Amino acid sequence: MFVVPVADRAAPSGGDTYDHRMAQHLPARPVSVAGDWPEPDPAARARLGRVLAAVPAGSVVLLDGLVACGVPDVLAPHARRLRLVVLVHLPLADETGLAPRQAAVLDKRERETLRLADRIVVTSPAAADDLRARHDLAAGSVYVVPPGVDSARPAAGTDGVSRLLCVAAVIPRKGQDVLLSALSEVDGLTVDLVGSLTRAPAYVERLRGTAGPGNRIRFTGPRTGPGLDAAYERADLLVLPSRAETYGMVVTEALARGIPVLASDVGGVAGALGHAPGGEVPGLLVPPGDVAELAGALRRWTKQPGLRNRLRTAARTRAGTLEGWPAAAARLGRALP
């Protein structure tokens, strides 16, 4: 069984996409549990308890960490009876906007949950290192299973320079405020902000207020399927200015289309970016939250055609090295007890 939160089909998160695509290739049956995870109400807690109670003793149960990590007391009665595996997409305390006390409580609950688990799965080596250090976990208990990616044709782009794409929910952790501040210092670029506009409405309104007149900055809302494909098709450069990121699935989605990447050097992003077979890096990394560094990288992108050509060539050759979802799911299957 694979226990997952109920996904927003119109605006799925990276974790939702990972769960859904892995479930397509795993024998484990996905079960969606409704609730305001990771801090559910009593009814949602009871629903999860009933789901676990119905599983035969000795069974392996894979749980999305958003569901599992905030409710160790719900999992504890089943920890000896079942073989629990927790998939951590993002440590609970790393979500931006949490009050310090709330973050500390979630961090404590997460630690308790992970110590109940037989195994823990994360999406990058950087995430594994962070989780082991954060919760004092045994090295052998944490398994790394990166996401897969679908193959795609090379994106056409526009003029090869001017259209940027940021695919991420518009929330503080994703750093769109840093990107907009950097764009105000660089001429000739436009950006499509593709992602949910409902998770942090005050943040969205603040960004709209700083975007200024004109159409350099477009808030498109979420896109899936052909709509998302079309956004990638028009992009010359993917920008991911996150403050925290365990992997960054949009990085490999862009590379699969031969689109270079400019991203914050956080978490597993450097690993997702990787290297082309010749050793070239198909993008640029800058410190998170640093407007000056991001603006400087955007200036180099606009003013150095040789740099753009090198990054584009590296992105297209890197595309051929990316692992698909069936292979990624097979890796996840091998990580289960």
TIGUBA-66698 format. One record per atom (N, C-alpha, C): residue in one letter; x, y, z. Coordinates in steps of 0.05 Angstrom, whole numbers, plus 5000, padded with zeros to 4 digits. Example, Ala and Ser with C-alpha at 12.3 -4.5 7.8 and 13.67 -1.06 7.14 Angstrom:
// residues 2
A526448865156;A524649105156;A526449345156;S525749555142;S527349795143;S525850015157;
// end
This chain:
// residues 337
M501749765000;M500050005000;M501850255000;F500850464986;F502250714984;F500350934993;V500751045017;V498851235028;V499751525020;V498051675007;V498751934996;V496552135004;P497252395005;P495152595009;P493452624984;V491052734987;V489452794964;V490653024949;A491252974923;A492653174907;A490753374895;D491653614891;D490153814876;D490753764846;R488753654832;R489253574804;R489853814786;A488754054793;A489254284777;A492054404782;A493154354805;A495754474812;A497354274830;P498054044819;P499553854835;P502353954842;S503153894867;S505853964875;S507853764863;G510453824867;G512453624858;G512153364872;G511553374898;G511053134913;G508752974903;D506553114896;D504252974885;D504952834859;T506452974842;T507252854816;T509052614820;Y510952634839;Y512652404845;Y511052164854;D509152214872;D507551994883;D505951864860;H504652034844;H502851934823;H504451774802;R506751884793;R508251744772;R509551484783;M510451494807;M511651244819;M509451034822;A507051114831;A504950924835;A504050784809;Q504450914787;Q503750794761;Q505450554755;H507850534767;H509650314760;H510350134784;L508850174806;L509350014830;L507049824835;P507549584846;P505249414853;P503649514876;A504849694893;A503449794916;A501049954908;R498749904921;R496250044915;R496250324928;P495950534912;P495750804924;P493050854938;V493150964962;V490751034977;V491051324985;S489151484975;S489251774982;S487651825008;V488851975026;V487552035052;V487152335053;A484652425055;A484052705056;A484752815083;G485753065084;G486453195109;G488153435105;D488253605124;D489953845123;D492753775133;W494153605119;W496753515127;W498853735124;P500753745143;P501453545164;P500153595191;E498253775192;E496853835218;E493853785214;P493053535213;P490253465206;P488453495230;D485853505224;D483853515246;D483353225255;P481853195277;P481352925288;P480152735267;A478352835250;A477052655230;A479152545211;A481052705202;A483052605184;A484952415198;R485652475222;R487352285238;R485952015240;A483352025245;A481851775248;A481851615222;R481551765199;R481551635173;R484151485168;L486351615174;L488951495171;L489251245189;G488351275213;G488451045232;G486950805221;R484550855209;R482950635199;R484250505175;V485550675158;V486950565134;V489150375144;L490750455163;L492950285173;L491950045187;A489750065202;A488749835217;A487749615198;A486949695174;A485849495155;A488049345140;V490549425143;V492749295129;V493549045144;P493848815130;P494748575144;P497448595157;A497748465179;A500348475194;A502548375176;G504848505179;G507248435164;G507448565137;S505448715129;S505448845102;S507249095103;V508349155079;V509849405075;V507949625068;V508049845082;V506450085077;V508350315072;L508150425047;L509650665040;L507850905045;L508851105060;L507251335067;L508651595058;D507251765044;D508252025038;D508752175064;G511052305066;G511752435091;G509952665099;L508552785080;L506752995087;L504452885104;V503652645098;V501552515114;V502652405140;A504952275138;A506052125161;A507452285182;C509052485173;C511052605192;C509852775214;G507452865211;G506253035231;G504652885252;V504352615248;V502452465265;V503852205276;P506052225289;P507351985299;P505551825318;D503751955333;D502051815351;D499951635337;V499251715312;V497451545296;V498951305285;L501451335278;L503051115267;L504050925288;A504551025312;A505850865333;A504450595339;P501750585341;P500450325347;P500850115325;H501750205301;H502050025278;H504949965271;A506750095285;A509650085277;A510849805280;R509949655300;R511049385303;R509549185286;R507049235280;R505449055265;R505949065235;L506649315225;L507049365197;L509949445192;R510849425167;R513449525159;R513049795145;L513550005161;L513050275152;L515450395137;V514950505114;V516950655099;V515850935094;V517451135102;V516551415099;V518151555077;L516651675058;L517851815036;L517752115042;V520052235047;V520252515055;V520952685031;H519052845021;H519553024999;H520953285009;L520053385032;L521253625044;L520853605074;P522953645089;P522553655119;P520453855126;L518653785144;L516353955151;L517254235160;A519354255175;A520154515186;A521454695165;D521954595141;D523254755120;D521354915104;E518754875108;E516855045093;E517055325104;T517255525086;T517555805095;T514855905105;G514956105122;G512556225133;G511656105159;L512955895169;L512155775195;L513155945218;A511555975239;A512556095263;A514555915276;P516556025290;P518655855301;P517655635319;R515655685335;R514555475352;R513255255336;Q511755335315;Q510455135298;Q512554965284;A514655085274;A516754935260;A518054745279;A518554825304;A519854655324;A518054415330;V515454455333;V513554235339;V513554045316;L513354145291;L513353965268;L515953805265;D518153935271;D520753805270;D520853575290;K519853615314;K519753415334;K518053175326;R515653235316;R513853025307;R515052865284;E516353005266;E517652865244;E519852675254;R521452765273;R523552595284;R522352335297;E520152375311;E518852145324;E517751955302;T516652055281;T515551885260;T517851735246;L519951865240;L522151735225;L523451515242;R523451545268;R524651345285;R522751105288;L520251135280;L518450905279;L518650745253;A519850865233;A519850745206;A521950535203;D521350335187;D523450135180;D525450255161;R524450415143;R526250545124;R525150825117;I526950995107;I526251265099;I527251305070;V525651425054;V526351485026;V526351785022;V528451885009;V528652165001;V529452184972;T529452424961;T529752454932;T532452534923;S534352584941;S537052664932;S539052604954;P541652574947;P543652524968;P543852764988;A543453004978;A543453234996;A541253225016;A538853135007;A536653105026;A537152885046;A538552675038;A539152455056;A541152555078;D543152705069;D545152805089;D543752995109;D542053165098;D540653355116;D538853215136;L537353015127;L535452875144;L536952715166;R539152585158;R540652425177;R541852615199;A542852845191;A544053025210;A541853155227;R539653225215;R537453365229;R536253195251;H535952935245;H534452755263;H536152535275;D538752545271;D540652355282;D539852065274;L539552025248;L538651775238;L540951595229;A540651345231;A542751165222;A543051185191;A545551185182;A546051215153;A544551015136;G544450765146;G543250555130;G540250555129;S538950735144;S536050745144;S534850925123;V536551085110;V535651285091;V536551205062;Y534551185044;Y535051105017;Y534451334998;V536151364978;V535751584958;V534551474933;V532251584926;V530851514901;V530051764886;P531651874868;P530952114853;P528452064836;P527152284829;P524852264810;P525852174782;G523952074766;G524452034738;G523652284723;V523752264696;V522852484679;V521952364653;D520052484640;D519152394614;D520952514592;S521552354572;S523052454549;S521352654534;A522552844521;A521153054506;A522853154483;R521553274464;R523053384442;R524353654451;P526453744438;P527753994445;P525754224442;A525754404462;A523954634461;A524854834440;A522954964427;A523655164406;A524655424418;G523555504441;G524255754453;G523155984437;T524256224441;T523456464426;T525856564410;D527156764420;D529556864407;D532156744419;G531756544437;G534056424449;G535156564474;V533856784481;V534856954503;V532657034522;S530557154512;S528957344528;S526757224545;R525856984538;R523556884554;R524456684575;L523956764600;L524556604623;L522056454632;L522456224645;L520256074656;L520855994684;C519056034703;C519255944730;C516855774736;V517255504740;V515055324745;V515255244775;A513455364790;A513455314819;A510955454831;A509755334852;A507655474866;A508755744875;V507155944873;V508056214881;V507756244911;I509856164925;I510056164954;I512856264962;P513156364986;P515856474993;P518156284990;R517756024995;R519955834993;R521055814965;K519455874945;K520355844917;K521756104907;G521756314923;G523456544918;G522756714894;Q520256724885;Q519656894863;Q520157194868;D520057274894;D520657544901;D523557614894;V525357424898;V528157474891;V528457504861;L527057334846;L527157354816;L526057624806;L523857714817;L522657964807;L524558194814;S525758184838;S527658404845;S530058404826;A531058164819;A533358144800;A532558244772;L530158174763;L529158254737;L528958564735;S528458694757;S528158984756;S530859114750;E533058964752;E535759064746;E536858984719;V535258834703;V536158724678;V534058774657;D534858894635;D532958964613;D532658724594;G530358724580;G530058554557;G529058274563;L528258214588;L527357944595;L524557954604;T523057734597;T520357694608;T520357424623;V518457394641;V518257134655;V515357054658;D514856804654;D512256684660;D512556534686;L510956624706;L510856484732;L508556284731;V509256034727;V507255824724;V507055664750;G504855694763;G504455554789;G502055654804;S501355514825;S498955584840;S499255864852;L496956014851;L496856284861;L495156294887;T494356064897;T492456064920;T493755974946;R496155874946;R497355764971;R498355984989;A499156214978;A500156434994;A499156694982;P496556754985;P495356984970;P496557254977;A497357295002;A498557555009;A501257584995;Y502757374993;Y505357374979;Y504857444949;V502857314937;V502257364909;V501557654905;E499857764922;E499058044919;E501458234922;R503258164940;R505658334943;R507358324917;L507558084905;L509158064881;L507758214858;R505158194856;R503758344835;R504258644839;G504358734864;G504859014868;G507659104860;T509658924862;T512358994854;T512958944825;A511158794811;A511658734783;A511558974765;G509959174773;G509859414757;G508159384732;P507959594716;P506259584692;P507659424670;G506059374649;G507159224626;G506758924629;N507958774611;N507558484610;N510158334613;R512158444626;R514658304629;R514258064648;I512458084667;I512057874687;I509157784685;R508757524678;R506157414674;R505557204695;F503457244710;F502557044730;F500456864715;T501256634706;T499556474690;T497756284706;G498356244732;G497056044748;G498155774741;P497055554752;P498155294747;P497655194719;R499455024709;R499054894683;R499754604686;T498254434673;T498854154672;T498554054643;G499553824637;G499053704611;G499953884588;P498353904567;P499054064544;P499654354550;G498254474570;G498854744578;G501654784589;L502554594605;L505254614616;L507254554594;D506654364576;D508454314554;D508854564537;A506654714532;A506854954516;A508555164530;A508355184556;A510055374571;A513055304568;Y513755054570;Y516454964566;Y517355024537;E515554974518;E516255004490;E517055284483;R515955484497;R516555764492;R519055864508;A520055704526;A522055804545;A524855794533;D526456004539;D529256004532;D531055924556;L530055974580;L531555924604;L529655864627;L530055644641;L528555594666;L529955724689;V528455864706;V529555984730;V528055874755;L529655764774;L528555654798;L529955784822;P528956004833;P530356164854;P529656074882;S529255814887;S528155724913;S530055774936;R528855814959;R530355834984;R530955554996;A529255354990;A529755084999;A528554904978;E529954684973;E529054494952;E530554234956;T529154014959;T530453754962;T531553644936;Y530153704914;Y531053604888;Y530653814866;G528153874860;G527654064839;G526853924813;M524553794812;M523753634789;M523553804764;V522854064766;V522654224742;V525354264729;V527554234744;V530154244731;V530554034710;T529953784717;T530253564698;T528053574676;E525653684683;E523653714663;E524653914641;A525954124650;A527154314630;A529354184614;L531154054628;L533453934614;L532553724594;A530453574600;A529353374581;A528553504555;R528053764556;R527253914532;R529554084521;G531954044532;G534254194523;G534354484532;I532854554553;I532754834563;I534754864586;P536655054583;P538555104605;P537055204630;V538555194653;V537355254679;V539055454694;L537755644707;L538955824727;L537455784753;A538955694773;A537555614798;A539155684822;S537755684845;S539155714871;S540655454877;D542955484889;D544555254896;D543755164924;V541455024925;V540354924950;V539754624948;G539954484970;G539054204971;G540154044948;G538253904935;G539153714914;G539053834886;V538854104883;V538654224857;V541154174840;A543554194852;A545954154837;A546053864826;G545153674841;G545053404832;G543053364809;A540753494811;A538853474789;A539953604764;L541353824767;L542553954744;L544653774731;G546453664748;G548353474738;G550253584718;H551353394702;H553353464681;H552553314655;A553153444633;A552953314607;A555153104605;P555052914586;P557052704584;P559952804582;G560353044571;G562953154569;G563953304593;G562253314614;G562953454638;G561853734641;E560653834620;E559554114621;E557054124639;V556754344653;V554354384670;V552254534653;P549854424652;P547754544634;P546254774646;G547554924663;G546155154676;G548055304694;L546855494709;L548255664727;L546955634755;L548655634776;L547655624803;L548555884818;V546755994834;V547256234849;V546356184878;P547456334897;P546556304925;P543656364928;P542256224946;P539356284949;P538956554962;G536856694954;G536156944966;G537857184959;D539757144940;D541757354933;D540857494907;V539557724910;V538557874886;V540857954868;A543058054879;A545358144863;A546557924847;E546857694859;E548057464844;E546157364822;L543557354828;L541657274808;L541557474785;A541557724791;A541557934770;A544157914754;G546357864767;G548857844752;G548857604733;A547757384742;A547557144724;A545657204701;L543457344705;L541657414683;L543057604663;R544757784673;R546257964655;R548157804638;R549557614650;R551357444634;R549857284613;W547457184621;W545857044602;W545057224578;T544357464583;T543457644561;T545757744544;K548057784556;K550257924542;K552357734530;Q552257474536;Q554357294527;Q553157064511;P553057104484;P551956894467;P553556634469;G556156654473;G557756404476;G556856244500;L556256374522;L555356244546;L552656104540;R550856254527;R548256134521;R548455884504;N550155904484;N550555674466;N551755434481;R553655484499;R554855264514;R552755134532;L551155294546;L549155194564;L547055034549;R546255144526;R544155004511;R545154734500;T547554724490;T548754474481;T548954274504;A549854374527;A550154194550;A547454084559;A545354264558;A542654174566;A541653954547;R542153984522;R541153784503;R542553524505;T545153524511;T546553274515;T545953154542;R545453314562;R544653214588;R541953074587;A540153154569;A537553034566;A537752734562;G539752654546;G540052374540;G540952204563;T541752314586;T542652164609;T540552144631;L538252264627;L536252274649;L534752014650;E534051934675;E532751684680;E529651724678;G528351534665;G525451544662;G524051454687;W521351484688;W519751404711;W519751104716;P519650934695;P519650644701;P522250564716;A524550664708;A527050604721;A527150714749;A526050954753;A525951074779;A524150914798;A521950824788;A520050664804;A521350394811;A522850274793;A524250024799;A526250074822;R527550304822;R529450374843;R527950394870;L525650524869;L524050554893;L523150274903;G522350104885;G521549834893;G523849684907;R526249724898;R528549584910;R529249704938;A528349954943;A528850074969;A526849984990;L524649854982;L522649765001;L523549505014;P522949465040;P523849215053;P522248975043;
// end
